[in-house]
Amino acid sequence: MTDLDPQVTEAFKALSDPVRWSIVRELAKRDELGFKTLEELLPLSKSAVSYHARILTQAGLLTVRKQGRNYFYALRKELVRELVGQLHALAPADRRGRPAPLKGLRPAR
């Protein structure tokens, strides 16, 4: 078994949490979201939202921009595409040698 890139491992670990997955899904729809908007979207305390955003940022999935006293988060979509591509590479091939589709995911382009 080969070692995985630590960033890939951390990204998949971060995505395994349902709250963090919902943050990623929301950010995938937009260019960026302010912290206040995340607070309104999630039924969590301010500290819990902050914790989950920090985990995603440390895993390299989000970038953070500070403007005044406000924080804005953006999804690193190129990294997500790379992760999806790696998942597709692991999927068993169909009869034509193409990776079988993974439920709910599209291959990286």
Beta strands, then each sheet from edge to edge (+ up, - down):
strand 1: 33-34
strand 2: 62-67
strand 3: 70-75
sheet 1: 1+ 3- 2+
end
